[in-house]
Amino acid sequence: QKEVPADRVLRAVRSLDQACLSLCEGQYMDLQFQDQMLVSTADYLDMIGRKAGALASCAAESGAMAAGAAEEVSSNFAQMGRSMGMAWQIARDIDDLWGEHGDGITPSNVLNKKKSLPLIQTLETAKVSVKRELGAIYMKRVLEDSDIAKMIEILDSAGARQASQAKAQELVDQALSALEGVSQEGMDALAALGRWAAEGGR
């Protein structure tokens, strides 16, 4: 069994420490966004980069460091992990809204008015009348199943699901393009991981 040099272990611990801090920051931002009607796509991506991207980034970077990769290569793996984690979070957002939930219960993220990419992109690009419809739903103190159904109908009309899926795939493509010098076998495994992330871990 190959021992990992102490300096690499220290770097990995620092990476984990930073990832935990970023995760807490992302969770705080996510909760804060619940009380805001308008959240920009840029702010959302920043939030999921911290919340979902940080731990995946740390895992990928630490693995590269333990394998003896150069610092630049480890950094590339960190970026790859972050993008994969972000793609996974977007896919989970999509699944919360359009997925088949066998228990028939609407996911709490939707009922709690968590801001998802399909909603955010629609509020940024839709006509004023559509924004008002969505605003009327989100201003309600408690969302009913009929409100969720109406919201999904609006998002469908705006092409929000397809736009969000495209963003998730874009992030996966970015993740894979960040890597150089990886064997074909390794790239095949990472491409499979990318498909898994873009499908929300299914």
DOLUM-942556 format. One line per 3 residues: for each residue x, y, z of N, C-alpha, C, O, CB. Coordinates in steps of 0.05 Angstrom, whole numbers, plus 32768, in hexadecimal, padded with zeros to 4 digits. Each point is the difference from the previous one (the first is absolute). Glycine has a CB too. Layout:
N
X:Y:Z:X:Y:Z:X:Y:Z:X:Y:Z:X:Y:Z | ... $
END
This chain:
202
8011:7FE8:8000:7FEF:8018:8000:8012:8019:8000:8011:8003:8011:7FCA:7FE4:8008 | 8020:802B:7FD4:8010:8018:7FFD:7FF8:8015:8015:7FE8:8006:8002:801E:7FF0:7FCD | 800D:8014:803F:7FFB:8015:8013:7FFF:801B:7FF2:800F:8006:7FED:8007:7FE0:8037 $
7FD7:802B:7FE4:7FFD:801B:7FF5:8012:8013:8010:7FFE:8001:8018:7FD2:7FF6:7FD8 | 8041:8018:8003:8012:8013:800E:7FF1:8013:8012:7FE9:8007:7FFA:8037:7FF5:7FE0 | 7FEC:800C:803C:7FF3:8011:8014:7FF6:801A:7FF4:7FEB:800A:8007:8031:7FE1:801C $
7FF4:8021:7FCB:7FF8:801A:7FF4:7FE7:7FFD:7FF0:7FEF:8013:7FFF:8041:7FFB:8000 | 7FCC:7FDB:7FF3:7FE8:7FFC:7FF1:7FE8:7FFB:8012:7FE9:8009:7FFA:8032:7FE4:7FE0 | 7FE9:8005:803C:7FEB:7FFC:8013:7FF7:801A:800B:7FE8:8005:8004:802A:7FCE:8008 $
8001:803F:7FFA:7FF9:801A:800B:7FF0:8010:7FEC:7FEC:800E:8007:803D:7FF1:8015 | 7FDF:8000:7FCB:7FF1:800F:7FEB:7FE3:7FF5:7FFD:7FED:800F:7FFC:803E:7FFA:7FEC | 7FD3:7FDC:801B:7FE5:7FF4:7FFE:7FEF:8008:8017:7FE8:8005:7FFD:802C:7FD4:7FEB $
7FF7:8029:8030:7FF1:8008:8018:7FF8:801E:7FFC:7FE9:8007:8008:8030:7FD8:8015 | 7FF8:8031:7FD9:7FF9:801C:7FFB:7FEA:8002:7FEC:7FEE:8011:8002:8041:7FFD:8008 | 7FD2:7FE1:7FE1:7FEB:8000:7FEC:7FE5:7FF8:800C:7FEB:800C:7FFA:8037:7FE9:7FE3 $
7FDE:7FF7:8035:7FE7:7FF8:800D:7FF6:8016:8012:7FE8:8005:8002:8027:7FCB:7FFD | 8003:803D:800F:7FF8:8016:8012:7FF2:8016:7FF0:7FEB:800B:8008:803C:7FEB:8017 | 7FE5:8011:7FCA:7FF4:8015:7FEF:7FE5:7FF7:7FF4:7FEE:8010:7FFE:8040:8001:7FF8 $
7FD1:7FD5:8004:7FE7:7FF5:7FF4:7FE9:8002:8015:7FEA:8007:7FF9:8031:7FDB:7FE9 | 7FEB:8017:8037:7FEB:8002:8015:7FF7:801C:8004:7FE8:8005:8004:802C:7FD3:8012 | 7FFF:803B:7FE9:7FF8:801C:8003:7FEF:8009:7FE9:7FEC:800D:8003:803E:7FFC:8016 $
7FDE:7FF0:7FCE:7FF0:8007:7FE8:7FE4:7FF4:8001:7FED:800C:7FF8:803E:7FF7:7FEE | 7FD4:7FE4:8024:7FE6:7FF2:8002:7FED:8010:8012:7FE9:8003:7FFA:802D:7FD1:7FFE | 7FF4:8035:801F:7FF0:800F:8013:7FF7:801B:7FF3:7FEA:8008:8004:802F:7FE3:8023 $
7FFA:8022:7FCB:7FF9:8019:7FF2:7FEA:7FFB:7FEC:7FED:8010:7FFD:8042:8001:800A | 7FD3:7FD9:7FE9:7FEC:7FFA:7FEC:7FE5:7FFA:800C:7FEC:8009:7FF6:8038:7FE6:7FEE | 7FDC:8003:8032:7FE7:7FF9:800E:7FF2:801A:800A:7FE8:8003:7FFE:802A:7FD0:800F $
7FFF:803F:7FFE:7FF5:801A:8009:7FF4:800F:7FE9:7FEA:800B:8003:8038:7FF6:8022 | 7FEC:8000:7FC5:7FF5:800E:7FE8:7FE6:7FF4:7FF7:7FED:800E:7FF9:8042:7FFE:7FFA | 7FD0:7FD9:800D:7FE8:7FF2:7FF7:7FE8:8008:8011:7FEA:8005:7FF6:8033:7FD5:7FFA $
7FE7:8026:802A:7FEA:8008:8012:7FF8:801D:7FFD:7FE9:8007:8001:8027:7FD6:801F | 8004:8034:7FDC:7FFB:801D:7FFC:7FF0:8005:7FE7:7FEF:8011:7FFF:803B:7FF9:8019 | 7FDB:7FE6:7FD3:7FF2:8004:7FE6:7FE3:7FF9:8003:7FF0:800A:7FF0:803A:7FEB:7FF8 $
7FCE:7FFA:802B:7FE4:7FF9:8003:7FEE:8019:8005:7FE9:8000:7FF8:8025:7FD4:801A | 7FFE:8040:7FFA:7FF0:8019:8006:8003:8015:7FEB:7FF5:8016:8003:8011:7FE0:802D | 8008:8004:7FBA:8003:8013:7FEA:7FF1:7FF6:7FE8:8002:7FE8:7FF9:802B:8026:8018 $
7FC3:8003:7FE3:7FF1:7FF8:7FE8:8013:7FFE:7FE8:7FFE:7FED:7FF0:7FD8:8028:8022 | 803C:7FFE:7FEC:8012:8001:7FE9:801C:7FF8:8009:800C:800D:8011:7FD8:8017:7FD9 | 8027:7FC8:8009:801B:7FF7:8004:800D:7FFD:7FE5:7FF4:7FF4:7FEE:8001:7FF4:803E $
8023:8023:7FD0:800C:7FFE:7FE5:800C:7FE4:7FFC:8006:7FF2:8013:8004:8040:7FEE | 7FF9:7FC7:7FE5:800C:7FE7:7FF9:801D:7FFF:800B:8009:7FEB:800A:7FDA:8012:7FCD | 802B:801A:8027:801B:8001:800A:8002:7FFA:801E:8011:7FF1:8009:7FFA:8031:7FD4 $
7FE2:7FE9:8033:8000:7FFB:801D:7FF9:7FE3:8006:800B:7FF4:8012:7FE8:803C:7FF6 | 7FFA:7FC5:7FE8:7FF9:7FE4:8004:8018:7FEE:7FFB:8005:7FEE:800F:7FCC:801D:7FE3 | 803D:7FFA:7FF8:8018:7FF0:7FF9:8015:8002:8015:800E:7FED:8007:7FE8:8018:7FC9 $
800D:8013:803B:8013:8005:8016:7FF8:7FEF:8018:8011:7FF3:800D:7FF9:803C:7FE3 | 7FDC:7FD1:8016:7FF6:7FF1:8017:8005:7FE2:7FFD:800A:7FF3:8012:7FD3:8030:7FF5 | 801B:7FD1:7FE2:8004:7FE3:7FFD:801D:7FF9:7FFC:8008:7FE9:8006:7FCB:8014:7FE6 $
803D:8016:800B:801D:7FFB:7FFF:800C:7FFC:801B:8012:7FF0:8004:7FF0:802B:7FD3 | 7FF2:7FF2:803D:8009:7FFD:801C:7FF2:7FE8:800D:800D:7FEF:800D:7FFB:8043:7FF6 | 7FDE:7FCC:7FF9:7FF0:7FEC:800E:8005:7FE4:7FF5:8005:7FED:800F:7FD9:8036:7FFA $
8021:7FDA:7FDD:8002:7FE5:7FF3:801C:7FFC:7FF4:800A:7FE9:7FFE:7FC5:8017:7FF9 | 803D:8016:8000:8019:7FFD:7FF2:8018:7FFC:8011:8014:7FF4:7FF9:7FD9:8028:7FE5 | 8012:7FF0:803A:8018:8001:8012:800A:7FE4:8008:8017:7FFA:7FFE:7FD9:8032:8012 $
7FFD:7FC3:7FFA:8008:7FE5:8009:800A:7FEF:7FE9:8013:7FF1:8003:7FCC:8013:8023 | 8013:7FFE:7FC3:8008:7FF0:7FE9:801C:800A:7FF6:8010:7FF0:7FF8:7FC0:8009:7FFB | 8034:8021:800F:801A:800B:7FF8:8016:7FF5:8013:8015:7FF8:7FF7:7FD4:8032:7FF8 $
8011:7FD6:802A:8014:7FF6:8014:8006:7FE3:7FFC:8017:7FF8:8001:7FD8:802A:8020 | 7FFC:7FCE:7FDA:8004:7FE3:7FFB:8012:7FFB:7FE8:8012:7FEF:8001:7FC1:8008:8014 | 8028:8017:7FD5:800F:7FFC:7FE8:801D:800A:8003:8013:7FF2:7FF8:7FC3:8013:7FED $
802D:8012:8028:801B:800B:8004:8010:7FEE:8013:8018:7FFA:7FFB:7FD6:8034:7FFE | 8006:7FC9:801C:800E:7FEF:8014:8009:7FE5:7FF4:8015:7FF6:8005:7FD0:8020:801F | 8009:7FDF:7FCB:8007:7FE7:7FF2:8018:8004:7FEE:8012:7FEF:7FFF:7FBF:8003:8003 $
8030:8025:7FF0:8016:8005:7FEE:801A:8004:8010:8015:7FF6:7FF8:7FCB:801F:7FE7 | 801E:7FF9:8037:8017:8005:8011:800B:7FE6:800B:8018:7FFB:8000:7FD7:8032:800B | 7FFF:7FC2:7FFE:8008:7FE6:800C:800D:7FEE:7FEB:8012:7FF0:8006:7FC9:8014:801B $
801D:8000:7FC5:800C:7FF0:7FEB:801B:800B:7FF7:800D:7FF3:7FEF:7FC5:8001:8002 | 8036:8022:801A:801A:800C:7FF9:8000:8013:7FE9:8015:8007:7FF5:7FFD:7FD0:801B | 7FD6:8034:7FE9:7FFE:8013:7FEA:800D:801A:8007:8002:8008:8018:7FD4:7FE2:7FD9 $
8034:8024:7FFB:800C:801A:8004:7FEA:8014:8009:7FE8:7FFB:7FFD:803B:7FFC:7FE0 | 7FE6:801F:802F:7FEC:8013:800C:7FED:800B:7FEA:7FE9:8003:8006:8039:8009:801D | 7FE9:7FF9:7FC6:7FEF:800B:7FEA:7FEA:7FEB:7FF8:7FE9:8007:7FFC:803D:8015:7FF4 $
7FE3:7FCB:800F:7FED:7FEB:7FF9:7FEB:7FFC:8016:7FE8:7FFD:7FFA:803C:7FEC:7FEB | 7FE4:8019:8034:7FEE:7FFE:8016:7FEB:8016:7FFF:7FE9:7FFC:8005:803B:7FEE:8017 | 7FE5:802E:7FDD:7FEE:8017:7FFD:7FEC:7FFC:7FEA:7FE9:8007:8003:803B:8017:800E $
7FE5:7FD6:7FD9:7FEE:7FF9:7FEA:7FEA:7FEC:8009:7FE9:8003:7FF9:803C:8006:7FE6 | 7FE3:7FE4:8031:7FED:7FED:800B:7FED:800D:8013:7FE8:7FF9:8001:803A:7FE2:7FFA | 7FE7:8039:8014:7FEF:800F:8012:7FEA:800E:7FF0:7FE9:8000:8008:803D:8006:8019 $
7FE2:8007:7FC9:7FED:800E:7FEF:7FEC:7FEC:7FF3:7FE8:8006:7FFE:803A:801E:7FF9 | 7FE9:7FC5:8001:7FEE:7FEB:7FF5:7FEB:7FF8:8014:7FE8:7FFE:7FFA:803E:7FF2:7FE9 | 7FE3:800B:8036:7FED:7FF7:8015:7FEB:8015:8005:7FE8:7FFA:8004:803C:7FEA:8010 $
7FE4:8035:7FED:7FEE:8016:8006:7FEA:8001:7FEA:7FE8:8002:8006:803D:8018:8012 | 7FE3:7FE5:7FCF:7FED:8001:7FEA:7FED:7FE8:8001:7FE8:8003:7FFA:8039:8017:7FEA | 7FEA:7FCE:8022:7FEF:7FE8:8001:7FEB:8003:8017:7FE9:7FF9:7FFD:803D:7FEB:7FF1 $
7FE3:8027:8029:7FEE:8003:8016:7FEA:8014:7FFA:7FE9:7FFC:8007:803C:7FFA:8017 | 7FE2:801F:7FD3:7FEC:8014:7FF9:7FEC:7FF4:7FEC:7FE8:8005:8002:8039:8020:8005 | 7FE8:7FCB:7FE6:7FEF:7FF3:7FED:7FEC:7FEE:800E:7FE9:7FFE:7FFA:803B:8004:7FE3 $
7FE7:7FEF:8037:7FEF:7FEE:8010:7FE9:8010:800E:7FEA:7FF7:8001:803D:7FEA:8006 | 7FE0:8036:8005:7FEC:8010:800F:7FEA:800A:7FED:7FE9:7FFF:8007:803B:800E:801A | 7FE4:7FFC:7FC7:7FEC:8009:7FED:7FED:7FE9:7FF8:7FE8:8004:7FFE:8039:801F:7FF0 $
7FEB:7FC5:800E:7FF0:7FE9:7FF9:7FED:7FF9:8017:7FE9:7FF7:7FFB:803C:7FF8:7FE7 | 7FE3:8014:8037:7FEF:7FFB:8016:7FE9:8014:8001:7FE9:7FF9:8007:803E:7FF3:8013 | 7FDF:802D:7FE0:7FEB:8015:7FFE:7FEB:7FF8:7FEC:7FE8:8002:8005:8039:8021:8007 $
7FE8:7FD3:7FDD:7FEE:7FF8:7FEB:7FEF:7FE8:8009:7FE8:8000:7FFC:8038:8010:7FE1 | 7FED:7FDD:8031:7FF1:7FE9:8009:7FEB:8007:8015:7FEB:7FF4:8001:803E:7FF0:7FF6 | 7FDE:8030:801A:7FEC:8009:8014:7FE6:8009:7FF3:7FEA:7FFC:800B:803C:8011:8014 $
7FDD:8000:7FCA:7FE9:800B:7FF3:7FF2:7FEC:7FED:7FE7:7FFF:8000:802F:802E:8003 | 7FFA:7FC4:7FEE:7FF4:7FEF:7FEB:8004:7FE2:8005:7FF5:7FF0:7FF1:8013:8035:7FF0 | 8006:7FD4:8034:8005:7FE3:8004:7FE8:7FF1:8009:7FEC:800C:800A:8042:8000:8002 $
7FD3:7FDA:7FF1:7FEA:7FEF:8009:8005:7FF8:801D:8012:7FF0:8005:7FE5:7FFF:7FCB | 7FF9:801B:8042:8004:7FFA:801C:7FEA:7FEC:8008:7FE9:8006:8003:802B:8028:8007 | 7FF5:7FB9:7FFA:7FEE:7FEA:8004:7FED:8003:8017:7FEA:7FF5:8000:8038:7FEF:7FEC $
7FE7:802C:8028:7FEE:8003:8018:7FEB:8015:7FFC:7FEF:8004:8011:8037:7FEE:800B | 7FDB:801C:7FCD:7FEC:8014:7FFA:8003:801A:8010:7FEF:8011:7FFF:7FF3:7FCA:7FF6 | 8034:8027:801A:8004:8018:8010:8012:8014:7FF2:8016:7FF8:7FF6:7FE5:7FEC:8034 $
7FFD:8035:7FD5:8010:8014:7FF4:8019:8005:8010:7FFE:8004:8019:7FD9:8012:7FD3 | 8041:7FEA:8008:8019:8004:8010:7FFF:801A:8010:7FF6:8014:7FF7:8023:7FD3:7FE6 | 7FF2:8018:803B:8000:8017:8012:800E:8018:7FF5:7FF9:8017:8006:8005:7FC9:8020 $
8016:801B:7FC9:800E:8017:7FF4:7FEE:8011:7FEF:8003:8019:8000:8026:7FCC:7FFF | 7FC3:800F:7FF4:7FED:800F:7FF0:7FEC:800E:8013:7FFB:8018:7FFC:800A:7FC8:7FDE | 7FF0:8012:8039:7FED:800B:8013:800C:8017:8010:7FF2:8013:8008:7FF6:7FC1:7FFA $
8032:802A:8004:800D:8015:8010:800A:8017:7FEF:800E:8012:800A:7FFF:7FCB:8016 | 7FEC:8023:7FC6:8006:8016:7FEE:801E:8004:7FFB:800A:8016:7FFD:7FCC:8000:8013 | 8038:7FD3:7FF0:801D:8002:7FFA:8002:8009:7FE3:7FF0:7FF8:7FEE:801C:7FE3:8033 $
8007:8036:7FDA:8004:800B:7FE5:8010:7FED:7FEF:8018:7FFA:8006:7FE6:8035:800C | 7FF6:7FC6:7FD9:800D:7FED:7FEE:8007:800E:7FE6:7FF4:8015:7FFA:7FF3:7FC5:801B | 802B:801B:7FDC:8008:800D:7FE7:7FE9:8003:7FEC:7FFE:8015:7FF3:802F:7FD7:8014 $
7FC1:8000:7FF5:7FEA:8004:7FEE:7FEF:8019:8007:7FF8:800F:7FEE:8007:7FBF:800B | 7FFC:8036:8020:7FF0:8017:8009:8010:801A:7FFC:7FF5:8013:7FF5:7FF3:7FD0:802C | 8031:801D:7FE6:8010:8018:7FFF:8003:8009:7FE3:7FFD:8018:7FFA:801C:7FDA:802F $
7FED:7FFB:7FC5:8004:8007:7FE4:7FE6:800B:7FF4:8000:8012:7FEF:8024:7FCB:800D | 7FC5:8017:800C:7FE7:8009:7FF5:7FFA:801D:800A:7FF6:8010:7FF0:7FF9:7FC0:800F | 8016:8035:801A:7FFB:801B:800B:8012:8015:7FF3:7FF9:8017:7FFE:7FF9:7FD4:802D $
8026:800C:7FCC:8012:8013:7FF3:7FF8:8006:7FE3:8005:8016:7FF6:801F:7FD8:8027 | 7FD0:7FFE:7FD5:7FFC:8003:7FE3:7FE3:8002:7FF7:7FFB:8008:7FEA:802F:7FDF:8011 | 7FC3:8012:8016:7FE4:7FFF:7FF8:7FF3:801C:7FFE:800B:8014:8009:7FF2:7FBF:800D $
7FEC:802D:7FDD:7FF1:8019:7FFE:7FF6:8008:801C:7FFF:7FF0:8012:7FF3:8004:7FBF | 8007:8026:8031:7FF7:800B:8019:7FE8:7FF0:800B:7FFD:7FFB:8018:8015:8032:7FDA | 7FDB:7FCC:7FFC:7FE8:7FF2:8008:8006:7FE5:800D:7FF4:7FF8:8013:7FF3:801F:7FC8 $
802D:7FDC:801A:8009:7FE6:800B:800D:8004:801B:7FFB:7FF0:8013:800B:7FFD:7FBF | 800A:8027:8030:800D:8006:801A:7FEB:8006:8016:8003:7FF8:8017:8025:801A:7FD0 | 7FC3:7FFC:8011:7FEB:8006:8013:7FF2:7FE7:8009:7FF9:7FFD:8018:8000:802F:7FD3 $
8002:7FC1:8003:7FF3:7FE7:8007:8011:7FF0:8014:7FF6:7FF7:8014:7FF4:8008:7FBF | 8030:8000:8027:8011:7FF1:8013:8002:800F:801A:8001:7FF3:8015:8019:7FFB:7FC4 | 7FE7:802C:8026:8002:8010:8019:7FE8:7FFC:8011:8002:7FFE:8019:8019:8024:7FCF $
7FCD:7FDC:800C:7FE7:7FFC:800F:8001:7FE5:800E:7FF6:7FFE:8017:7FF1:801F:7FC8 | 8024:7FCF:8014:8003:7FE6:800D:8013:8001:8018:7FFA:7FF6:8015:7FFC:7FF4:7FBF | 8021:8022:8027:8015:8000:8015:7FFA:8013:8017:800C:7FFE:8015:8014:7FF7:7FC8 $
7FCD:801E:801F:7FF8:8012:8016:7FEE:7FF2:8014:7FFB:800B:8016:800A:801C:7FCB | 7FF0:7FC2:8018:7FEE:7FF2:8012:8010:7FF6:8018:8017:7FF8:7FFD:7FCB:7FFA:7FDC | 8012:800E:803E:800D:7FF7:8018:8006:7FE2:7FFF:8015:7FF7:8008:7FD5:802E:8012 $
8002:7FCC:7FDC:8003:7FE3:7FFE:7FF9:7FF8:7FE3:7FEB:8008:7FF6:800A:7FF1:803C | 801C:7FF7:7FC2:7FFB:7FF6:7FE5:7FEF:7FE6:8000:8007:7FEE:800F:8024:8028:7FE1 | 7FC1:7FEA:8000:7FEF:7FE8:7FFD:800A:7FF0:7FE8:800F:800A:7FEF:7FC9:800D:8027 $
801E:7FD0:7FE7:8008:7FF0:7FE9:7FF7:800D:7FE6:800E:7FFF:7FEB:7FEE:7FD8:8031 | 7FED:8037:7FE4:7FF7:800E:7FE8:8012:8017:7FF9:8003:8006:7FE8:7FCE:7FEE:8024 | 803B:8019:8007:8014:8015:7FFB:8018:7FF5:7FF2:800B:800B:7FED:7FE5:800F:803B $
801A:7FCF:7FE2:8017:7FF3:7FF4:7FFA:7FF8:7FE3:8011:8004:7FEE:7FFE:7FEB:8040 | 7FD9:8006:7FCE:7FF9:7FF7:7FE5:7FFF:8018:7FED:8009:7FFE:7FE9:7FDC:7FDC:802A | 8010:803C:7FF6:7FFF:8018:7FEF:801C:800B:7FFB:8006:8008:7FE9:7FCD:8003:802A $
803E:7FF4:8001:801C:800A:7FFC:800E:7FEF:7FEB:800E:800B:7FEF:7FF3:8005:8041 | 7FFC:7FD6:7FD2:800E:7FEE:7FED:7FF5:8005:7FE4:800F:7FFE:7FEC:7FF8:7FE0:8038 | 7FDF:8027:7FDA:7FF4:8006:7FE6:800D:8019:7FF4:8006:8000:7FE8:7FCF:7FEB:8026 $
802F:8029:8002:800D:8019:7FF7:801D:7FFA:7FF7:8009:800A:7FEB:7FD9:8012:8034 | 802C:7FD5:7FF2:801C:7FFA:7FFA:8002:7FF0:7FE6:8013:8004:7FF0:7FF8:7FFD:8041 | 7FE3:7FEC:7FCB:7FFF:7FF1:7FE7:7FFD:8011:7FE8:800E:7FFD:7FEC:7FDF:7FDD:802D $
8001:8039:7FE9:7FFB:8013:7FEA:8018:8011:7FF9:8004:8007:7FE9:7FCC:7FFA:8024 | 8040:8004:8008:8018:8011:7FFC:8018:7FF0:7FF7:8016:800B:7FFB:7FD8:8014:8028 | 8010:7FC6:7FDC:8017:7FF0:7FF8:8015:7FFE:8016:8017:7FFC:7FFA:7FE0:8010:7FD7 $
8000:7FF8:8048:8014:8001:8016:800E:7FE6:8005:8018:8000:8007:7FCB:8023:800D | 800F:7FC7:7FE9:800D:7FE6:8005:8017:7FFC:7FEC:8016:7FF8:8008:7FBE:7FF5:8009 | 8027:8017:7FD6:8014:7FFC:7FEB:8018:8013:8004:8017:7FF8:7FFD:7FC6:7FF9:7FE3 $
801D:8028:8028:8016:8013:8004:8012:7FF8:8017:8018:8003:7FFF:7FCA:8021:7FEF | 8012:7FD2:8027:800F:7FF7:8018:8010:7FE7:7FFA:8017:7FFD:8009:7FC7:8017:8014 | 8016:7FD9:7FD3:800E:7FE8:7FF9:8019:8008:7FEF:8015:7FF3:8002:7FC0:7FF2:7FFF $
8027:802F:7FED:8017:8008:7FEF:8016:800C:8011:8018:7FFC:7FFA:7FC8:800D:7FE1 | 8019:8006:803B:8014:800B:8011:800F:7FEA:800F:8018:8001:8004:7FCD:8029:8001 | 800D:7FC2:8004:800D:7FEA:800E:8013:7FF2:7FEE:8017:7FF9:8008:7FC1:8001:8015 $
8020:8001:7FCA:8012:7FF3:7FED:8018:8012:7FF9:8016:7FF6:7FFD:7FC3:7FF1:7FF0 | 8023:8033:8012:8016:8013:7FFB:8015:7FFE:8016:8018:8000:7FFB:7FC8:801F:7FED | 8017:7FDE:8031:8012:7FFE:8017:8010:7FE6:7FFE:8017:7FFF:8007:7FCA:801D:8015 $
8012:7FCE:7FDC:800D:7FE6:7FFD:8016:8003:7FEA:8016:7FF6:8004:7FC0:7FF1:800B | 8023:8025:7FDB:8013:8004:7FEA:8018:8010:800A:8017:7FFA:7FF9:7FC4:8003:7FE5 | 8020:8018:8032:8015:8011:800B:8012:7FEF:8012:8018:8002:8000:7FCB:8027:7FFD $
8010:7FC6:8013:800F:7FEF:8013:8014:7FEE:7FF1:8017:7FFE:8008:7FC2:8003:8017 | 801E:7FF2:7FCC:8011:7FEE:7FF1:8015:800E:7FF0:8017:7FF6:7FFD:7FC3:7FEB:8000 | 8020:8037:7FF9:8014:800F:7FF0:8016:800B:8012:8015:8008:7FF6:7FC7:8004:7FE9 $
8020:7FF5:803B:8014:800B:8013:8017:7FED:8004:8015:8007:800C:7FC7:8013:800A | 8021:7FCD:7FE1:8014:7FEB:8006:8011:7FFB:7FE8:7FF7:7FFF:7FE9:7FEA:7FED:8037 | 8039:8010:7FE5:8013:7FF9:7FEC:8012:7FE9:800A:8004:7FFE:8018:7FFC:8032:7FD5 $
8009:7FC0:8001:8013:7FEB:8007:7FF3:7FE8:800F:800E:7FF0:800C:8013:8033:7FF7 | 7FC4:7FDB:7FFB:7FF3:7FEA:800D:7FFD:7FE9:7FEB:7FFA:8005:7FE9:7FEC:801A:8037 | 801E:7FC9:7FE9:7FFE:7FE9:7FED:7FE4:7FFE:7FF5:7FED:800B:800B:8037:7FDD:800F $
7FD9:8009:7FD0:7FE6:7FFC:7FF4:7FED:7FF2:8013:7FE9:8006:8002:802D:7FF9:7FD1 | 7FF5:7FEE:803B:7FF0:7FF1:8014:7FF6:8013:8015:7FE9:7FFF:8009:8031:7FD7:7FEF | 7FF8:803C:8011:7FF8:8013:8015:7FEB:8014:7FF5:7FED:8006:800E:8040:7FF6:8006 $
7FD6:800D:7FD3:7FED:8013:7FF5:7FE5:7FF2:7FFC:7FEB:800D:8004:803A:800C:7FE5 | 7FDB:7FCE:8010:7FE7:7FF1:7FFD:7FF1:7FFF:801A:7FE8:8003:8002:802C:7FE2:7FD8 | 7FFB:8016:803C:7FF4:7FFE:801A:7FF5:801C:8009:7FEB:8001:800C:8035:7FD9:8000 $
7FEF:803B:7FEE:7FF7:801B:8007:7FE8:8008:7FEF:7FEE:800F:800A:8041:7FFD:8003 | 7FD0:7FEC:7FDA:7FE9:8006:7FEF:7FE7:7FF2:800B:7FEA:800C:7FFF:8034:7FF9:7FD9 | 7FE5:7FE3:8032:7FEA:7FF2:800C:7FF7:800E:801A:7FE8:8002:8005:8028:7FD2:7FE8 $
8003:8036:8022:7FFA:8010:8018:7FF1:8019:7FF8:7FED:8009:800D:803B:7FE6:800A | 7FE0:801D:7FD2:7FF2:8018:7FF7:7FE3:7FFB:7FF8:7FEE:800F:8006:803D:8002:7FEA | 7FD0:7FD8:8003:7FE5:7FF8:7FFA:7FEF:7FFC:8019:7FE9:8008:8001:8027:7FE3:7FD4 $
7FFD:8008:803F:7FF2:7FFC:8019:7FF9:801A:800D:7FEA:8003:800A:802F:7FD2:7FFC | 7FFA:803E:7FFA:7FFA:801A:800C:7FEA:800F:7FF2:7FEE:800C:800C:8042:7FF6:8002 | 7FD1:7FFE:7FD7:7FEC:800E:7FF0:7FE4:7FF4:8002:7FEC:800D:7FFA:8039:8000:7FE7 $
7FDA:7FDB:8029:7FE6:7FF3:8004:7FF8:8000:801E:7FEC:7FF3:8008:801D:7FEF:7FD1 | 8005:802E:8037:7FF9:8003:801C:8007:7FE9:8011:7FF4:7FFC:8015:7FE8:8020:7FDC | 8038:7FD4:8007:8009:7FE9:8010:7FEF:7FE8:7FFE:8000:7FEF:8011:8011:8031:800E $
7FE0:7FDD:7FCB:7FF0:7FE9:7FFC:800F:7FEB:7FEF:7FF5:7FEA:7FFA:7FE1:8032:8009 $
END
